[in-house]
Every structure is written in structure tokens, then in C-alpha cells.
Amino acid sequence: MTVTRPVIIDLWPAYASGEASAETRALIEEFLRGDPDLARQLQKDPLAAIEPPSLPPDTEMRAFTRARRRLSGYPWLLQMAILFSSLAFARIVSDTSWDVSPRQFIITAAIAAVFWIAFFVSLWRMRATIMIVPGRKPAGTAKTGRS
């Protein structure tokens, strides 16, 4: 197997950080002795030889669409919350004779409340992870010092 410039460029970060094995270091040093132009380039500007990866043209649009979808929350939670709220309202309207136990209404309303809480908590958490607010620490980091 022959060692080429792209292989050396791929191995360069491990070599420069000192994490490469002795065999890898020897391989890189031997190749650079035979190619002084690449050695100068890697010593002066190691990132000049690396080309950025080519991305599909719609990458930004897909990322934007995905973030937008996440900002709206889980639609099925919202649908279930609306459905059970409507069922609870229908139950209270149909049981206006006051001779029926309100147990079914309470159960349906409690289920609706659970779905509403789940929807708003998930919405709040998603927006907190997506939104970038200047001066605010990212979610999940705790204060370490007292003021």
C-alpha cells in the first residue's frame, strides 16, 4: 500500500497533538522528508490542505424545516389534549340533569389536563434547547458559585 498526501493530511491532527503511535509518527516523518512542500504547508497552515466537505444544496432548508417543526411541539399531544377537552365539555353538557355522577367528567378532564401539561412541558423543553438567548446559560448547566 502506498501512502499519499490525503492519508498524511488525515493523520496530521493526531501527529500534531502527540496522540499518534510511534509507527504513525515514523510514517508521517518519513513521508514529509520526501515531500518538503507538504511539510512546510502543514507547519505553516495545516488547514489549507483540507477542503470542506461538499453538502447537498438543500441542507440548510432541511435544518430550518426540522427546527421549525420542533418549535411547534408534538402535534399528537396537542390533538389528544383538544380531543379530551372536547369530550370533557361534551360530558358536562350531556350530564346537566344533575342526577348523574360527575365521575366520568372528572376522569375525562383529568386525562385532558395530563395531555395539556405534557404538550406544554415538551414544547417548553424543545424551545429551550433550540432557542439561543444571549447571556443565558444553556439548559442543564447549574450555577457553581455564589454571588
C-alpha positions as CSV (number, residue, x, y, z in Angstrom):
1,M,0.0,0.0,0.0
2,T,1.3,3.4,-0.9
3,V,0.9,6.4,1.4
4,T,-0.5,9.5,-0.3
5,R,-0.9,13.2,0.6
6,P,-4.5,12.8,1.7
7,V,-3.5,10.0,4.1
8,I,-0.9,12.2,5.7
9,I,-3.3,15.1,5.9
10,D,-5.8,12.8,7.6
11,L,-3.2,11.6,10.1
12,W,-1.7,15.1,10.8
13,P,-4.1,16.1,13.7
14,A,-3.1,13.0,15.7
15,Y,0.6,13.7,14.9
16,A,0.4,17.4,15.8
17,S,-1.4,16.7,19.1
18,G,1.0,13.9,20.1
19,E,-1.6,11.2,20.1
20,A,-0.3,9.2,17.2
21,S,1.5,6.0,17.8
22,A,5.3,5.7,17.2
23,E,4.7,3.8,13.9
24,T,2.3,6.6,12.7
25,R,4.8,9.3,13.7
26,A,7.6,7.5,11.8
27,L,5.4,7.1,8.8
28,I,4.5,10.8,8.7
29,E,8.0,12.0,9.3
30,E,9.4,9.7,6.5
31,F,6.8,10.9,4.1
32,L,7.4,14.6,4.9
33,R,11.2,14.1,4.4
34,G,10.3,13.1,0.8
35,D,7.8,15.9,0.3
36,P,9.2,19.2,1.8
37,D,6.4,21.3,0.2
38,L,3.8,19.4,2.2
39,A,5.9,19.6,5.3
40,R,6.2,23.4,5.0
41,Q,2.5,23.7,4.3
42,L,1.5,21.6,7.3
43,Q,3.9,23.5,9.6
44,K,2.7,26.9,8.4
45,D,-1.1,26.4,7.8
46,P,-2.3,22.8,8.3
47,L,-5.9,23.7,7.4
48,A,-5.1,25.0,3.9
49,A,-4.8,21.4,2.5
50,I,-8.2,20.4,3.9
51,E,-11.2,21.0,1.7
52,P,-14.6,21.5,3.3
53,P,-17.0,18.6,2.7
54,S,-19.5,19.1,0.0
55,L,-23.0,19.2,1.2
56,P,-26.3,18.8,-0.6
57,P,-27.8,22.1,-1.7
58,D,-30.9,21.7,0.5
59,T,-29.1,21.1,3.8
60,E,-29.9,24.5,5.2
61,M,-33.5,24.3,4.2
62,R,-33.9,20.8,5.8
63,A,-32.3,22.0,9.0
64,F,-34.6,25.1,9.1
65,T,-37.7,22.9,8.5
66,R,-36.6,20.5,11.2
67,A,-36.1,23.3,13.7
68,R,-39.4,24.8,12.8
69,R,-41.2,21.5,13.2
70,R,-39.6,21.1,16.6
71,L,-40.6,24.5,17.7
72,S,-44.3,23.6,17.2
73,G,-44.1,20.7,19.6
74,Y,-45.6,17.2,19.3
75,P,-48.8,17.6,17.3
76,W,-50.3,14.4,18.6
77,L,-50.1,15.6,22.1
78,L,-52.0,18.8,21.1
79,Q,-54.6,16.7,19.2
80,M,-55.2,14.4,22.2
81,A,-55.4,17.4,24.6
82,I,-58.0,19.0,22.3
83,L,-59.9,15.7,21.9
84,F,-60.2,15.0,25.6
85,S,-61.0,18.6,26.4
86,S,-63.9,18.4,23.9
87,L,-65.0,15.1,25.3
88,A,-65.0,16.6,28.9
89,F,-67.0,19.6,27.7
90,A,-69.5,17.3,25.9
91,R,-69.7,15.1,29.0
92,I,-70.5,18.1,31.3
93,V,-73.1,19.4,28.8
94,S,-74.8,16.0,28.4
95,D,-74.9,15.5,32.2
96,T,-76.7,18.7,33.1
97,S,-79.6,16.8,34.7
98,W,-77.6,16.8,38.0
99,D,-78.8,13.2,38.7
100,V,-75.6,11.7,37.2
101,S,-72.3,11.3,39.0
102,P,-69.6,13.7,37.7
103,R,-67.0,10.8,37.8
104,Q,-66.8,10.4,34.0
105,F,-66.4,14.1,33.5
106,I,-63.6,14.3,36.2
107,I,-61.8,11.4,34.7
108,T,-62.0,12.8,31.1
109,A,-61.0,16.3,32.3
110,A,-58.0,14.8,34.2
111,I,-56.8,13.0,31.1
112,A,-57.2,16.2,29.1
113,A,-55.2,18.1,31.8
114,V,-52.4,15.5,31.6
115,F,-52.2,15.8,27.8
116,W,-52.2,19.7,28.1
117,I,-49.4,19.6,30.7
118,A,-47.4,17.1,28.6
119,F,-47.8,19.2,25.5
120,F,-46.7,22.5,27.1
121,V,-43.8,20.9,29.0
122,S,-42.5,19.2,25.8
123,L,-43.0,22.5,23.9
124,W,-41.1,24.5,26.6
125,R,-38.3,22.0,26.7
126,M,-37.9,21.8,22.9
127,R,-37.9,25.6,22.6
128,A,-35.4,25.9,25.4
129,T,-33.0,23.6,23.6
130,I,-33.4,25.2,20.2
131,M,-33.5,28.9,21.1
132,I,-30.3,30.7,21.7
133,V,-30.7,33.5,24.1
134,P,-27.7,35.8,24.6
135,G,-26.5,35.9,28.2
136,R,-28.4,32.8,29.2
137,K,-26.6,29.6,30.1
138,P,-27.6,26.5,28.1
139,A,-30.2,24.2,29.7
140,G,-28.8,21.6,32.1
141,T,-25.9,23.7,33.5
142,A,-26.0,24.5,37.2
143,K,-24.6,27.5,38.9
144,T,-21.3,26.7,40.7
145,G,-20.5,29.8,42.6
146,R,-22.3,32.1,44.9
147,S,-22.9,35.8,44.2
